[in-house]
Amino acid sequence: MRLFLFFARVYNGVIIKVREKETMKKIFFLCSVFLFSVPLAFALASELKVVDKDGNAKSQFNGDEDVYVVGTCDPASNESIYFYILEDRDEWPLDTGLSDISGGIETKRVDFDGAFDLIKIWNHPLRIGKYDVVVDTNNNLKLDFYEKCIANISGAGFTVGNPTPPPPPPPPPAPAPQPAPSPTPVVTPPPPPRILPPPPLPPAVPSDTFSLSDYVEVKSLSNVRKSAGGELLGQQEEKAGGIVVGGPVQASIGGSKYWFWNIDFENSPDGWVAENTLVKGEPPTPAEPAIIETVEPVSEPPPPPPPLAQASSAEPGITYNLLGGLWGAGIIGFAIVLAALINALSRRRG
C-alpha cells in the first residue's frame, strides 16, 4: 500500500511538469511501471499460512482436525475479509467464481497493515481431498486482479487424508530409583472471592429468511446436524432440495453464531442446516396421475323363445283348454266304439 501511494505522488508531480513530447514519453513509461508494480507489491506484501490450532504451519490434516489460517493480506487493510475453502487448482485466473465447500464462510476484520491473527476456517470432520484457501476482500464472490491472498497458488494449500502413522518410538529406559520425597505441608488456600454472573444477554430476534413449509435448496454444500450446532449427520450437495419443518434456532460453531433450520430433504440425511448455506427454491412439479379407462362388457340380448313357448307363456288358459278338448273327444269316441261292439255282440247271441 505504501508503494501504491509513492507511485501516486510521482504520477501527480510529473503531470504538472508536462510540457514537451519527451516528457510525455517518460510519463507513459512511469505509468507502465506503476501498473505492473502494484499487483507485484500486493503479492509480496501478502502471506497466507494454513496452520493447526497451535499456529504451526501444516499442509496435511486428518479428518478429525480443525483448520486455521494466519498471515497478512495487504489489499484488505482495515477491512473485513472473507475466507473461502475451494478445491485445489493449478492456477487462479481473474474473475474466478468463489464458493465455499466447508458449509460456512468465515469473516475476519484485519488491522491497518492487513495482518490478522489465528482464525478457524473449517471445523472437523473434514472431507478428504486437496484444497486452497482464497481471500475475498470486497465480498463480490470472484477473484479480482489485486486479490492474490491465496494458499497456495501453484500447489495445494493443504491436503485432508489419513496418512500412515509413524512407527511407535522405542520405549524409554527405566527410570533410576529415586528416594522417597519428604511430605510437603498442605497449605489450604483462602476461598476465592465470589464472582457474580454477568446479566443475561437479551434474546436474539429470530430470523425471518424462511418460513415453515418453504421449499429450499442448498447453495453449494451444507452440513446436516442432529440438532442446531450439534452432532454432524452428513452433508447435502448443491441443489439438494427439501421442506422447512422447524426453526429458526440460533447456535454457535467455532465461536460464531448461526441461525439453523430443520429441513426434510428429498434424500437422506435430514436435519438442522445453517441458514447461510440455503436459498429459497421452487418445489418440483408433481407427476400427473395416469388415466385408466374401464370398459364394461356389453351383454347380448337373449334369443327369442319358440312360438309354442310364447303361446304357452302368454295364454296358459288356451293351452289347457286345447288339451282338455282332445282328451274329451278321445273318451267320447272310445265310448261310441265300445257301445257299438257291445250292441253287435248282443245281436249275435240273440
KOLLOKE-483523 format. One record per residue (C-alpha): residue number from 1; residue in one letter; x, y, z. Coordinates in Angstrom, 3 decimals, always signed. Example, Ala and Ser with C-alpha at 12.3 -4.5 7.8 and 13.67 -1.06 7.14 Angstrom:
2
seq  type  X  Y  Z
1  A  +12.300  -4.500  +7.800
2  S  +13.670  -1.060  +7.140
***
This chain:
350
seq  type  X  Y  Z
1  M  +0.000  +0.000  +0.000
2  R  +2.907  +2.414  +0.744
3  L  +4.376  +1.629  -2.670
4  F  +0.991  +2.441  -4.230
5  L  +0.936  +5.908  -2.516
6  F  +4.514  +6.596  -3.600
7  F  +3.757  +5.964  -7.272
8  A  +0.585  +8.071  -6.984
9  R  +2.613  +11.079  -5.753
10  V  +5.203  +10.615  -8.509
11  Y  +2.440  +10.423  -11.112
12  N  +0.779  +13.685  -9.889
13  G  +4.112  +15.554  -9.775
14  V  +5.028  +14.565  -13.306
15  I  +1.612  +15.620  -14.691
16  I  +2.197  +19.198  -13.506
17  K  +5.504  +19.404  -15.361
18  V  +4.271  +18.038  -18.701
19  R  +5.378  +20.456  -21.403
20  E  +7.183  +18.582  -24.132
21  K  +6.859  +15.379  -26.125
22  E  +9.874  +13.830  -24.434
23  T  +8.249  +14.380  -21.044
24  M  +5.105  +12.556  -22.258
25  K  +7.218  +9.505  -23.125
26  K  +8.660  +9.485  -19.625
27  I  +5.161  +9.694  -18.118
28  F  +3.996  +6.756  -20.228
29  F  +6.984  +4.708  -19.070
30  L  +6.340  +5.544  -15.394
31  C  +2.638  +4.638  -15.708
32  S  +3.560  +1.274  -17.233
33  V  +5.970  +0.574  -14.407
34  F  +3.260  +1.586  -11.915
35  L  +0.629  -0.734  -13.391
36  F  +2.975  -3.715  -13.346
37  S  +4.347  -2.921  -9.889
38  V  +1.076  -2.600  -7.953
39  P  -0.030  -6.282  -8.256
40  L  +3.561  -7.366  -7.544
41  A  +3.664  -5.171  -4.430
42  F  +0.374  -6.627  -3.211
43  A  +1.593  -10.167  -3.841
44  L  +4.854  -9.548  -1.972
45  A  +3.025  -7.929  +0.969
46  S  +0.524  -10.817  +1.296
47  E  +1.344  -14.024  +3.113
48  L  -1.366  -16.556  +3.979
49  K  -0.456  -19.646  +6.028
50  V  -2.546  -22.719  +6.811
51  V  -1.827  -23.790  +10.406
52  D  -3.132  -26.018  +13.177
53  K  -4.742  -24.877  +16.430
54  D  -1.290  -24.132  +17.908
55  G  -0.288  -21.876  +14.985
56  N  +2.136  -24.373  +13.427
57  A  +2.281  -24.326  +9.610
58  K  +0.733  -27.518  +8.281
59  S  -0.151  -28.937  +4.860
60  Q  -1.505  -32.381  +5.860
61  F  -4.605  -32.723  +8.082
62  N  -6.534  -35.700  +9.381
63  G  -10.311  -35.833  +9.078
64  D  -10.775  -35.196  +12.811
65  E  -8.710  -31.973  +12.952
66  D  -9.698  -28.287  +12.596
67  V  -8.083  -25.974  +10.004
68  Y  -6.808  -22.453  +10.851
69  V  -5.133  -19.616  +8.902
70  V  -2.869  -16.730  +9.912
71  G  -0.948  -14.105  +7.975
72  T  -1.149  -10.787  +6.122
73  C  -3.342  -9.632  +3.218
74  D  -2.204  -6.122  +2.189
75  P  -5.113  -5.286  -0.216
76  A  -7.516  -5.671  +2.727
77  S  -6.021  -3.081  +5.096
78  N  -8.501  -2.197  +7.852
79  E  -11.283  -4.179  +6.131
80  S  -13.389  -7.281  +6.758
81  I  -12.178  -10.180  +4.611
82  Y  -13.877  -13.452  +3.718
83  F  -12.132  -16.839  +3.678
84  Y  -13.178  -19.422  +1.068
85  I  -12.092  -23.080  +1.010
86  L  -12.110  -24.415  -2.571
87  E  -10.882  -27.472  -4.455
88  D  -7.171  -27.194  -5.328
89  R  -6.361  -25.625  -8.715
90  D  -3.078  -25.345  -10.622
91  E  -3.775  -21.672  -11.390
92  W  -6.240  -18.963  -10.371
93  P  -7.261  -16.728  -13.327
94  L  -9.027  -13.415  -12.786
95  D  -12.811  -13.347  -12.277
96  T  -12.821  -16.926  -10.962
97  G  -16.089  -17.548  -9.079
98  L  -15.700  -18.279  -5.350
99  S  -17.858  -20.750  -3.386
100  D  -17.000  -22.370  -0.050
101  I  -17.139  -26.167  +0.456
102  S  -16.972  -26.214  +4.264
103  G  -20.624  -25.271  +4.899
104  G  -19.858  -21.753  +6.229
105  I  -17.845  -18.687  +5.109
106  E  -15.658  -17.189  +7.856
107  T  -15.262  -13.398  +8.176
108  K  -12.356  -11.558  +9.858
109  R  -11.569  -7.855  +10.242
110  V  -7.866  -7.159  +9.658
111  D  -5.540  -4.438  +11.007
112  F  -4.455  -1.351  +9.075
113  D  -1.384  -3.209  +7.815
114  G  -3.525  -6.165  +6.620
115  A  -2.384  -8.570  +9.352
116  F  -4.752  -10.968  +11.085
117  D  -4.217  -13.450  +13.894
118  L  -5.229  -17.114  +14.203
119  I  -8.741  -17.850  +12.852
120  K  -10.521  -21.188  +12.424
121  I  -11.910  -21.690  +8.895
122  W  -13.062  -25.345  +8.929
123  N  -14.446  -27.466  +11.772
124  H  -13.943  -31.227  +11.752
125  P  -14.939  -33.666  +10.378
126  L  -13.101  -32.716  +7.181
127  R  -13.736  -34.106  +3.704
128  I  -10.785  -35.942  +2.106
129  G  -9.181  -34.006  -0.772
130  K  -6.801  -31.202  -1.769
131  Y  -7.820  -27.590  -1.133
132  D  -6.748  -23.950  -1.488
133  V  -7.710  -21.026  +0.764
134  V  -8.706  -17.825  -1.094
135  V  -9.385  -14.411  +0.489
136  D  -12.127  -12.196  -0.966
137  T  -11.519  -8.617  +0.217
138  N  -14.645  -6.978  -1.240
139  N  -17.172  -9.847  -0.963
140  N  -18.055  -9.853  -4.681
141  L  -17.747  -13.676  -4.911
142  K  -14.974  -13.552  -7.538
143  L  -11.203  -13.119  -7.745
144  D  -10.035  -9.583  -8.698
145  F  -6.601  -8.660  -10.113
146  Y  -5.296  -7.314  -6.797
147  E  -6.599  -10.212  -4.669
148  K  -3.674  -12.634  -4.513
149  C  -4.106  -13.766  -0.911
150  I  -4.210  -17.453  -1.806
151  A  -2.791  -20.520  -0.083
152  N  -1.500  -21.876  -2.390
153  I  -1.355  -20.522  -5.976
154  S  +0.924  -23.136  -7.598
155  G  +0.193  -26.148  -5.357
156  A  -2.342  -27.379  -2.826
157  G  -2.782  -25.139  +0.216
158  F  -3.453  -28.211  +2.341
159  T  -4.495  -31.856  +1.995
160  V  -7.026  -33.805  +4.053
161  G  -6.353  -37.532  +4.491
162  N  -5.262  -40.186  +6.901
163  P  -1.522  -40.766  +6.323
164  T  +0.178  -43.898  +7.591
165  P  +1.054  -43.342  +11.255
166  P  +4.782  -43.319  +12.051
167  P  +6.218  -46.310  +13.892
168  P  +5.985  -46.060  +17.665
169  P  +9.090  -44.669  +19.359
170  P  +11.268  -47.068  +21.328
171  P  +10.284  -47.401  +24.962
172  P  +12.156  -45.041  +27.265
173  P  +14.712  -46.528  +29.635
174  A  +13.525  -47.469  +33.055
175  P  +13.921  -44.544  +35.439
176  A  +16.517  -44.816  +38.155
177  P  +15.098  -45.367  +41.613
178  Q  +14.521  -42.132  +43.448
179  P  +14.453  -41.633  +47.178
180  A  +11.032  -41.139  +48.641
181  P  +10.277  -37.423  +48.856
182  S  +9.565  -35.883  +52.183
183  P  +5.933  -34.953  +52.689
184  T  +5.058  -31.437  +51.684
185  P  +2.974  -29.465  +54.158
186  V  -0.530  -28.862  +52.889
187  V  -1.486  -25.215  +52.736
188  T  -5.188  -24.534  +52.405
189  P  -5.683  -21.568  +50.086
190  P  -8.236  -18.952  +51.029
191  P  -11.600  -19.258  +49.313
192  P  -11.801  -17.296  +46.087
193  P  -13.904  -14.146  +46.082
194  R  -17.463  -14.609  +44.971
195  I  -17.949  -13.531  +41.376
196  L  -21.436  -12.563  +40.365
197  P  -22.540  -13.896  +36.990
198  P  -22.984  -11.302  +34.240
199  P  -26.537  -10.267  +33.427
200  P  -28.122  -12.388  +30.690
201  L  -27.987  -11.015  +27.168
202  P  -31.267  -10.060  +25.507
203  P  -32.612  -12.836  +23.248
204  A  -31.746  -12.533  +19.560
205  V  -34.513  -11.595  +17.133
206  P  -35.438  -14.791  +15.222
207  S  -34.533  -14.876  +11.540
208  D  -37.409  -14.475  +9.064
209  T  -35.485  -15.560  +5.964
210  F  -37.600  -18.728  +5.647
211  S  -40.954  -19.937  +6.947
212  L  -42.340  -23.351  +7.798
213  S  -43.290  -25.399  +4.695
214  D  -40.980  -23.305  +2.453
215  Y  -39.097  -25.263  -0.217
216  V  -35.340  -24.542  -0.004
217  E  -32.226  -25.628  -1.900
218  V  -28.527  -25.971  -0.945
219  K  -26.244  -23.233  -2.395
220  S  -23.060  -25.285  -2.748
221  L  -22.653  -27.667  +0.219
222  S  -24.464  -27.897  +3.559
223  N  -23.555  -29.713  +6.766
224  V  -26.599  -31.562  +8.197
225  R  -26.626  -31.826  +12.008
226  K  -28.654  -33.790  +14.548
227  S  -29.524  -30.534  +16.342
228  A  -28.784  -26.835  +15.865
229  G  -24.977  -26.623  +16.074
230  G  -24.855  -30.254  +17.273
231  E  -23.549  -33.596  +16.016
232  L  -22.828  -33.802  +12.265
233  L  -25.010  -36.369  +10.461
234  G  -23.719  -35.829  +6.917
235  Q  -23.807  -33.356  +4.027
236  Q  -26.134  -32.312  +1.215
237  E  -24.706  -31.369  -2.173
238  E  -25.536  -28.345  -4.337
239  K  -29.200  -28.030  -5.488
240  A  -30.416  -30.628  -2.941
241  G  -33.995  -29.614  -2.046
242  G  -36.278  -30.064  +0.940
243  I  -39.098  -28.615  +3.067
244  V  -38.618  -26.416  +6.169
245  V  -40.172  -28.304  +9.115
246  G  -38.617  -26.459  +12.066
247  G  -36.628  -23.411  +13.187
248  P  -35.134  -20.971  +13.357
249  V  -32.807  -21.860  +16.250
250  Q  -29.581  -19.941  +16.946
251  A  -26.426  -21.858  +17.883
252  S  -22.651  -21.245  +17.953
253  I  -19.997  -23.087  +15.936
254  G  -16.343  -22.179  +16.375
255  G  -17.253  -19.043  +18.337
256  S  -19.615  -17.705  +15.633
257  K  -23.409  -17.705  +15.893
258  Y  -25.621  -19.043  +13.094
259  W  -29.342  -19.491  +12.543
260  F  -30.309  -23.109  +11.880
261  W  -33.422  -24.562  +10.171
262  N  -34.712  -28.143  +10.348
263  I  -35.004  -29.413  +6.749
264  D  -36.824  -32.523  +5.493
265  F  -34.696  -33.199  +2.398
266  E  -35.891  -35.238  -0.564
267  N  -32.948  -37.599  +0.084
268  S  -31.259  -38.509  +3.385
269  P  -29.868  -37.183  +5.648
270  D  -32.487  -34.835  +7.158
271  G  -31.672  -32.419  +9.981
272  W  -30.574  -28.918  +11.002
273  V  -28.717  -26.773  +8.441
274  A  -27.103  -23.315  +8.721
275  E  -29.249  -20.597  +7.139
276  N  -26.398  -19.005  +5.149
277  T  -25.966  -22.228  +3.114
278  L  -29.611  -22.307  +1.917
279  V  -31.731  -20.387  -0.578
280  K  -35.420  -20.470  -1.436
281  G  -36.298  -22.672  -4.413
282  E  -39.226  -23.858  -6.481
283  P  -40.686  -27.262  -5.465
284  P  -40.705  -29.900  -8.230
285  T  -43.973  -30.267  -10.172
286  P  -45.778  -33.494  -9.135
287  A  -46.359  -36.031  -11.903
288  E  -49.929  -36.171  -13.267
289  P  -51.793  -39.381  -12.300
290  A  -52.327  -41.871  -15.101
291  I  -55.888  -42.033  -16.507
292  I  -57.228  -45.608  -16.576
293  E  -60.293  -46.201  -18.750
294  T  -62.618  -49.031  -17.729
295  V  -64.573  -50.792  -20.483
296  E  -67.723  -52.558  -19.330
297  P  -68.699  -55.699  -21.311
298  V  -71.837  -55.324  -23.431
299  S  -74.260  -58.229  -22.889
300  E  -76.142  -59.583  -25.924
301  P  -79.980  -59.759  -25.768
302  P  -81.379  -63.291  -25.126
303  P  -82.653  -65.189  -28.211
304  P  -86.438  -65.021  -28.819
305  P  -88.434  -68.038  -27.453
306  P  -90.132  -70.542  -29.883
307  P  -93.731  -69.780  -30.935
308  L  -95.279  -72.562  -28.816
309  A  -93.466  -71.425  -25.705
310  Q  -94.626  -67.896  -26.444
311  A  -98.175  -69.021  -26.737
312  S  -97.904  -71.103  -23.546
313  S  -96.379  -68.318  -21.522
314  A  -98.630  -65.644  -22.965
315  E  -102.028  -67.507  -22.701
316  P  -101.868  -70.565  -20.429
317  G  -105.636  -70.924  -20.412
318  I  -105.769  -71.639  -24.160
319  T  -103.207  -74.449  -23.838
320  Y  -105.167  -76.209  -21.077
321  N  -108.494  -75.947  -22.947
322  L  -106.959  -77.411  -26.075
323  L  -105.573  -80.442  -24.177
324  G  -108.882  -80.896  -22.371
325  G  -110.787  -80.940  -25.684
326  L  -108.564  -83.647  -27.149
327  W  -108.912  -85.907  -24.128
328  G  -112.688  -85.446  -24.083
329  A  -113.060  -86.280  -27.760
330  G  -110.974  -89.428  -27.285
331  I  -113.071  -90.657  -24.403
332  I  -116.293  -89.967  -26.257
333  G  -115.037  -91.779  -29.352
334  F  -113.891  -94.746  -27.273
335  A  -117.343  -94.932  -25.621
336  I  -119.068  -94.878  -29.001
337  V  -116.854  -97.674  -30.328
338  L  -117.342  -99.726  -27.167
339  A  -121.128  -99.310  -27.348
340  A  -121.159  -100.434  -30.973
341  L  -119.147  -103.557  -30.114
342  I  -121.482  -104.463  -27.256
343  N  -124.511  -103.962  -29.483
344  A  -123.061  -106.214  -32.160
345  L  -122.273  -108.977  -29.695
346  S  -125.786  -108.803  -28.296
347  R  -127.301  -109.296  -31.750
348  R  -125.229  -112.366  -32.427
349  R  -126.324  -114.039  -29.246
350  G  -129.939  -113.259  -29.770
***
